[in-house]
Amino acid sequence: MAVFDAQQSVFQITDTGSQLRDITPYIISIDGLPGPRELAEASNLGSSGREWYPTLENSTITLELLWSDDASTGSDTVLGPLRTHSAAVAFDYGPEGKGNGDVKYSGNAWVRDYRIISRVGDLVKSRCELQVNGTVGRTTYSA
């Protein structure tokens, strides 16, 4: 059984200038991928139990981050302007890294919510919620 250290995970997202930015160094946690898909009930009067039919995906990704305004790649530098951006942007996530053959989840998403969190005695953090536009693909990274 293969297990992986989350420290190797990678998350990249396209900024408002259409550049893919690696914001991995600022991420504390990633949650929500690949995400749920909705099921429509297809039971009828003659059914002996409920029957379901798969319909639409509805994935939301939540990122917990250290807040940073570093030039080009800081979490606020990349995600802050995306909150009001007029188009969904590309992202990719490698749970085990982004080496040749490593699993990659990717798609397009809107920044649905971006919040800065300041607490006494703690580092400044941020939380970002991305709403996937369409579906999440599962492929692999290639060299």
Backbone torsions as a table, in degrees:
resi	resn	phi	psi	omega
1	MET	NA	125.7	177.7
2	ALA	-90.2	132.6	173.4
3	VAL	-126.2	156.0	-174.1
4	PHE	-132.1	144.5	175.8
5	ASP	-78.7	125.7	-179.2
6	ALA	-59.4	-19.0	178.2
7	GLN	-60.7	-22.4	179.8
8	GLN	-85.8	-10.7	-178.5
9	SER	-61.1	150.4	-178.8
10	VAL	-133.2	137.8	173.9
11	PHE	-133.2	126.8	179.6
12	GLN	-126.9	145.2	178.7
13	ILE	-144.0	147.5	-179.8
14	THR	-80.1	132.6	179.6
15	ASP	-86.4	-176.8	-177.6
16	THR	-68.6	-14.0	176.4
17	GLY	-95.7	13.3	178.2
18	SER	67.0	25.2	176.1
19	GLN	-103.5	131.3	176.3
20	LEU	-73.6	121.0	-176.2
21	ARG	-114.8	132.9	177.5
22	ASP	-88.9	108.3	-179.6
23	ILE	-102.8	14.9	-178.6
24	THR	-51.1	-43.6	-176.0
25	PRO	-61.1	-16.2	-177.4
26	TYR	-102.0	-7.9	-174.3
27	ILE	-84.0	131.7	174.9
28	ILE	-95.9	-41.8	179.1
29	SER	-152.5	152.8	176.0
30	ILE	-128.6	132.5	-179.2
31	ASP	-142.1	139.9	171.5
32	GLY	119.8	-7.8	-178.5
33	LEU	-102.1	142.9	2.7
34	PRO	-78.2	-16.1	173.7
35	GLY	98.5	166.8	-176.8
36	PRO	-81.4	162.2	167.8
37	ARG	-126.1	145.7	-177.8
38	GLU	-78.9	148.9	177.4
39	LEU	-121.8	133.4	176.7
40	ALA	-100.2	137.9	179.3
41	GLU	-71.7	132.8	-179.3
42	ALA	-121.6	19.8	179.6
43	SER	-68.7	149.8	176.3
44	ASN	-129.4	179.3	-176.2
45	LEU	-60.1	-26.9	-179.3
46	GLY	-91.1	0.5	-177.5
47	SER	-71.7	142.5	175.7
48	SER	-95.1	-7.4	176.5
49	GLY	-158.6	167.9	-179.7
50	ARG	-67.7	142.0	176.7
51	GLU	-124.0	146.3	-174.2
52	TRP	-128.8	152.9	179.0
53	TYR	-129.2	125.8	-179.3
54	PRO	-68.8	138.6	179.2
55	THR	-123.8	-111.6	-170.9
56	LEU	-95.5	147.1	169.9
57	GLU	-77.9	150.4	177.7
58	ASN	-145.9	75.5	-173.6
59	SER	-97.5	136.0	174.6
60	THR	-126.2	132.0	179.8
61	ILE	-108.9	130.9	177.1
62	THR	-113.1	125.5	177.2
63	LEU	-112.2	130.6	170.5
64	GLU	-107.0	127.5	-170.9
65	LEU	-135.1	159.2	165.1
66	LEU	-81.2	132.0	-178.9
67	TRP	-74.1	135.1	178.2
68	SER	-153.2	139.6	174.6
69	ASP	-110.4	27.0	176.0
70	ASP	-53.8	141.8	179.7
71	ALA	-57.9	137.5	174.7
72	SER	72.1	-44.0	-171.5
73	THR	-122.7	-2.1	-180.0
74	GLY	-60.4	149.0	-176.9
75	SER	-57.7	-43.3	179.0
76	ASP	-73.6	-34.8	179.3
77	THR	-60.6	-40.0	-177.9
78	VAL	-86.3	-50.7	-171.0
79	LEU	-83.0	-33.3	-179.0
80	GLY	-53.5	-54.4	179.8
81	PRO	-66.4	-23.6	179.8
82	LEU	-70.0	-19.9	179.8
83	ARG	-59.8	-30.5	-179.5
84	THR	-115.2	13.0	-179.3
85	HIS	-67.6	150.3	-174.0
86	SER	-93.9	10.7	178.9
87	ALA	-147.7	150.8	172.2
88	ALA	-68.1	149.0	-177.8
89	VAL	-121.6	155.6	-178.6
90	ALA	-74.8	145.5	174.2
91	PHE	-138.9	160.0	167.4
92	ASP	-147.6	149.4	-175.7
93	TYR	-135.5	125.1	175.8
94	GLY	-114.0	101.2	-178.0
95	PRO	-59.5	-31.3	-178.3
96	GLU	-107.6	8.4	-177.4
97	GLY	116.1	-167.8	179.5
98	LYS	-130.1	37.2	175.4
99	GLY	-77.5	166.0	178.9
100	ASN	-55.0	122.2	179.2
101	GLY	90.4	-7.1	178.6
102	ASP	-71.6	145.4	-179.4
103	VAL	-63.6	137.4	179.1
104	LYS	-130.8	126.8	170.8
105	TYR	-103.2	132.3	-176.3
106	SER	-148.3	164.2	178.6
107	GLY	172.1	-159.7	176.7
108	ASN	-122.8	146.3	-176.6
109	ALA	-149.6	156.7	172.7
110	TRP	-102.1	145.4	169.6
111	VAL	-79.8	108.6	-177.2
112	ARG	-83.9	-35.8	-177.4
113	ASP	-152.4	137.4	175.7
114	TYR	-140.2	121.8	-176.1
115	ARG	-132.1	139.4	174.4
116	ILE	-97.8	135.3	-175.4
117	ILE	-120.4	118.1	177.3
118	SER	-119.3	123.0	177.8
119	ARG	-130.1	140.9	178.0
120	VAL	-58.8	134.0	177.2
121	GLY	80.2	10.6	-177.6
122	ASP	-134.3	164.6	173.8
123	LEU	-73.4	152.5	174.9
124	VAL	-70.3	130.4	-178.5
125	LYS	-125.7	172.7	173.0
126	SER	-142.8	162.1	179.1
127	ARG	-133.1	132.0	-178.6
128	CYS	-128.7	132.3	175.8
129	GLU	-113.6	122.9	179.4
130	LEU	-107.6	130.6	175.3
131	GLN	-99.7	116.5	-179.5
132	VAL	-67.0	134.6	177.5
133	ASN	-100.4	105.6	-175.8
134	GLY	95.2	-135.4	-175.5
135	THR	-115.7	163.3	174.2
136	VAL	-98.8	125.4	178.0
137	GLY	-91.8	150.4	175.6
138	ARG	-123.3	111.5	178.5
139	THR	-135.4	-155.4	174.7
140	THR	-132.5	156.7	174.2
141	TYR	-75.3	147.2	175.3
142	SER	-126.9	152.0	-176.6
143	ALA	-71.5	NA	NA
